């Protein structure tokens, strides 16, 4: 397949690298130091199961130069999706699918509004990875998993083709019964993990072993499950217990990307995670005190990182 990855960080580098290694025609749409490194040195993906080295990759900073593709994976940060969406139009053919990999529950609606819902799938991934250096992505843990599905949960030929392509690259792919439930369950985990991690500055091993932050983490998850129900998404009541089992299985040193950005003083996905819980809760008259606390506590640092205030 001909596949574009828009926004090359840890996700775009890892999954794009795996697909390119498998023989797909992959275009990496990047910018800055990452684009320069990809053009000069190619891509290196460091993994516990063996590194992937691609001395030459097709990298560009101009989405308009790519032409039509079979699939576009949007691997930007969540707050960049509205800006990125118009850049995808020139890559769309009648059968092109667009798959968002952002944390949160708003990317599908943003892309569907800009490109038409007929082009957009629901999508997400589970992986712990980071950019070790421009052109170098390091997979640190958590067996990579891609979850995708049509928004109406139909089993379509185009979905089957994409699943086959991903699986042929050695990637684990899941098509859930309900993609919206799956996205909210991921949101339940990542927004709570990132938010509590951002406040405590502690890795997951500490958060889950100390009773007070563990309780805060569970209450944050319960709040999101309640919000999902208020939004008409039938997340199972046992979801929090299942997610906490997953939390207990993670490497003790693990941290969320939002937490790492906050600690480093970089712009983070606070608005797309805790901020989204607060916004969606207010829109539906659903109280979210745990995430309001998290959002309010972390907002000054976020505004400083974005240059809007100084202290």
C-alpha positions in Angstrom: 0.0 0.0 0.0 1.0 3.6 -0.4 0.8 5.2 3.1 1.5 8.6 4.4 2.4 9.4 8.0 1.7 13.0 9.0 3.6 14.2 12.0 6.8 12.2 12.6 7.5 11.7 16.3 7.6 8.4 18.2 4.4 7.0 16.7 4.9 8.0 13.1 8.5 6.9 13.2 7.8 3.5 14.8 4.7 2.4 12.9 5.9 4.1 9.6 9.2 2.3 10.0 7.6 -1.0 10.5 5.4 -0.6 7.4 8.3 0.6 5.3 10.5 -2.3 6.4 7.7 -4.6 5.2 7.8 -3.2 1.7 5.1 -0.6 1.7 5.5 2.7 -0.1 5.6 5.0 3.0 5.9 8.8 2.9 7.0 10.5 6.1 5.7 14.1 6.4 7.9 15.8 8.9 9.5 19.1 9.7 12.4 20.7 11.4 15.3 18.6 12.7 13.3 15.4 12.2 12.8 16.1 8.5 16.5 17.0 8.1 17.6 13.8 9.8 15.3 11.6 7.8 16.6 13.0 4.6 20.2 12.8 5.6 20.4 9.6 7.6 17.1 7.7 7.1 15.3 6.2 10.1 16.4 4.0 12.9 13.8 2.3 15.2 15.3 0.8 18.3 13.2 -2.1 19.7 13.7 -4.8 22.3 13.2 -7.4 19.6 15.8 -6.0 17.1 16.4 -2.6 15.6 15.0 -1.5 12.2 17.5 0.5 10.1 16.2 2.3 7.0 19.2 4.2 5.5 16.8 5.8 2.9 13.2 6.9 3.5 10.8 9.0 1.5 10.5 12.2 3.6 9.0 15.5 2.8 7.9 18.7 4.5 5.2 19.4 1.9 2.0 17.4 2.1 0.9 18.8 -1.2 3.8 17.1 -3.0 2.8 13.6 -1.8 -0.1 12.9 -4.2 -2.8 10.4 -3.6 -2.3 7.6 -1.1 -4.3 4.6 0.2 -4.1 5.6 3.8 -3.0 8.6 5.9 -2.1 8.0 9.5 -2.3 11.2 11.5 0.4 11.0 14.2 0.6 14.7 15.2 0.0 15.8 18.8 -3.8 16.1 19.5 -3.8 19.9 19.5 -2.3 20.0 16.0 -5.1 18.0 14.3 -7.3 21.0 13.3 -4.2 22.6 11.6 -3.1 19.3 10.0 -6.5 18.3 8.6 -6.6 20.7 5.6 -3.1 19.4 4.6 -4.5 16.0 4.0 -7.0 16.9 1.3 -4.5 16.7 -1.6 -3.7 13.2 -0.6 -7.3 11.9 -0.8 -8.6 9.6 -3.5 -12.1 8.1 -3.5 -10.9 5.1 -1.3 -8.3 6.8 0.9 -8.8 6.3 4.6 -7.5 8.6 7.3 -6.7 7.1 10.7 -6.0 9.3 13.7 -3.7 8.0 16.4 -4.2 10.9 18.9 -4.8 10.5 22.6 -8.3 11.7 23.4 -11.8 11.4 21.9 -12.0 14.5 19.6 -9.7 13.8 16.6 -12.3 11.8 14.6 -14.8 14.6 14.8 -12.2 17.2 13.8 -11.0 15.2 10.8 -14.5 14.2 9.7 -15.6 17.8 9.8 -12.6 18.9 7.6 -12.4 15.9 5.2 -15.8 14.2 5.2 -16.7 11.3 7.5 -16.6 8.9 4.6 -12.8 9.1 4.7 -12.1 8.8 8.4 -11.8 5.7 10.6 -11.6 5.5 14.3 -8.1 4.6 15.4 -5.6 4.5 18.3 -2.5 2.7 19.4 -0.9 1.4 22.5 2.9 1.7 22.8 5.5 3.3 25.0 8.0 5.0 22.7 10.0 8.2 22.4 12.2 10.1 20.0 15.7 9.4 21.2 17.2 11.8 18.7 16.1 13.2 15.3 15.6 10.2 13.0 15.9 7.8 15.9 12.8 6.3 17.7 13.1 4.1 20.7 10.4 1.6 21.7 10.7 1.2 25.4 7.9 -1.2 26.3 4.3 -2.4 25.9 3.7 -4.6 23.0 2.5 -2.3 20.2 -1.2 -2.6 19.4 -3.2 -0.8 16.8 -7.0 -0.6 17.2 -9.0 0.6 14.2 -12.6 0.4 13.0 -15.3 2.1 10.9 -17.1 4.7 12.9 -20.4 2.8 12.4 -18.6 -0.5 13.3 -19.2 -2.0 9.8 -16.7 -4.6 8.5 -15.8 -3.1 5.2 -13.4 -4.3 2.4 -11.2 -1.2 2.9 -10.9 -1.9 6.6 -10.0 -5.5 5.9 -7.3 -4.4 3.4 -5.8 -2.1 5.9 -5.8 -4.7 8.7 -4.1 -7.2 6.3 -1.4 -4.6 5.4 -0.7 -3.9 9.1 -0.7 -7.5 10.1 1.7 -8.4 7.2 4.2 -5.9 8.7 4.1 -7.9 12.0 1.9 -5.4 13.8 -0.8 -6.6 16.2 -4.2 -5.2 15.0 -7.5 -5.3 16.7 -10.9 -4.4 15.2 -13.3 -4.1 18.2 -17.0 -4.6 18.3 -17.4 -0.9 19.0 -14.6 1.5 18.1 -16.1 4.4 20.1 -16.2 2.3 23.3 -12.6 1.3 22.6 -11.5 4.9 22.2 -13.2 6.0 25.4 -11.6 3.1 27.3 -8.2 4.2 26.0 -9.1 7.8 27.0 -10.1 6.6 30.4 -6.6 5.2 30.9 -4.4 7.8 29.2 -6.1 11.0 30.5 -6.1 9.6 34.0 -2.5 8.3 33.8 -1.2 11.5 32.2 -3.2 13.8 34.5 -2.3 12.0 37.8 1.3 11.6 36.6 1.5 15.2 35.7 0.4 16.3 39.2 2.4 13.7 41.2 5.5 13.7 38.9 5.8 10.0 39.8 6.2 6.9 37.5 3.4 4.4 37.3 5.0 2.0 39.7 4.8 4.6 42.5 1.3 5.8 41.5 -0.1 2.3 41.7 1.7 1.2 44.9 1.0 4.3 47.1 -2.7 4.1 48.2 -3.5 7.8 47.8 -2.4 8.4 44.2 -3.8 4.9 43.3 -7.2 6.0 44.7 -6.9 9.3 42.7 -6.2 7.4 39.6 -9.2 5.1 40.0 -11.5 8.0 40.7 -10.2 9.8 37.6 -11.0 6.7 35.6 -14.5 6.3 37.1 -15.2 9.9 36.2 -14.4 9.3 32.5 -16.6 6.2 32.4 -19.5 8.2 33.8 -18.8 10.9 31.2 -18.8 8.4 28.4 -22.3 7.2 29.5 -23.4 10.8 29.6 -22.2 11.1 26.0 -24.1 8.0 24.9 -21.1 5.7 24.7 -21.7 2.4 26.5 -18.4 1.8 28.2 -18.8 -1.3 30.4 -19.1 -0.7 34.2 -16.2 -3.1 34.8 -13.9 -1.0 32.6 -12.1 0.6 35.5 -11.3 -2.7 37.2 -9.9 -4.0 33.9 -7.9 -0.9 33.3 -6.4 -1.0 36.8 -5.3 -4.6 36.0 -3.5 -3.2 32.9 -1.9 -0.5 35.0 -0.6 -3.1 37.4 1.0 -4.9 34.4 3.0 -1.9 33.1 6.8 -1.4 33.6 7.2 0.4 37.0 9.2 3.2 35.4 6.6 4.0 32.8 5.3 7.6 32.4 2.7 9.1 30.1 3.7 11.3 27.2 1.7 14.2 28.7 3.5 13.9 32.0 6.9 13.9 30.2 6.0 17.0 28.3 4.8 18.8 31.4 7.9 17.9 33.4 10.1 19.1 30.5 8.3 22.3 30.2 7.0 21.5 26.7 3.5 22.1 25.3 1.4 19.0 26.2 -1.9 17.4 25.4 -3.5 18.8 28.6 -6.4 20.4 26.7 -7.1 17.2 24.8 -7.0 15.1 27.9 -8.0 16.6 31.2 -9.3 19.7 29.5 -11.5 17.6 27.2 -13.0 15.8 30.2 -13.9 19.2 31.8 -15.3 20.7 28.6 -17.4 17.7 27.7 -18.6 17.3 31.2 -19.8 20.9 31.4 -21.5 20.6 28.0 -23.5 17.7 29.3 -24.1 18.9 32.8 -21.9 16.1 34.2 -19.6 16.9 37.2 -15.9 16.1 36.8 -14.2 17.3 40.0 -11.1 15.1 39.8 -10.2 16.2 36.3 -11.2 19.8 37.1 -8.6 19.7 39.9 -6.0 18.1 37.6 -6.6 20.6 34.8 -6.6 23.6 37.1 -3.4 22.5 38.8 -1.5 21.8 35.6 -2.8 24.7 33.5 -0.3 27.4 34.7 2.6 25.2 33.6 0.9 24.5 30.3 0.4 28.2 29.6 4.0 28.9 30.5 5.2 26.2 28.1 3.1 27.9 25.4 4.5 31.3 26.1 1.2 32.8 27.2 2.4 33.6 30.8 5.7 33.7 32.5 6.8 33.0 36.1 
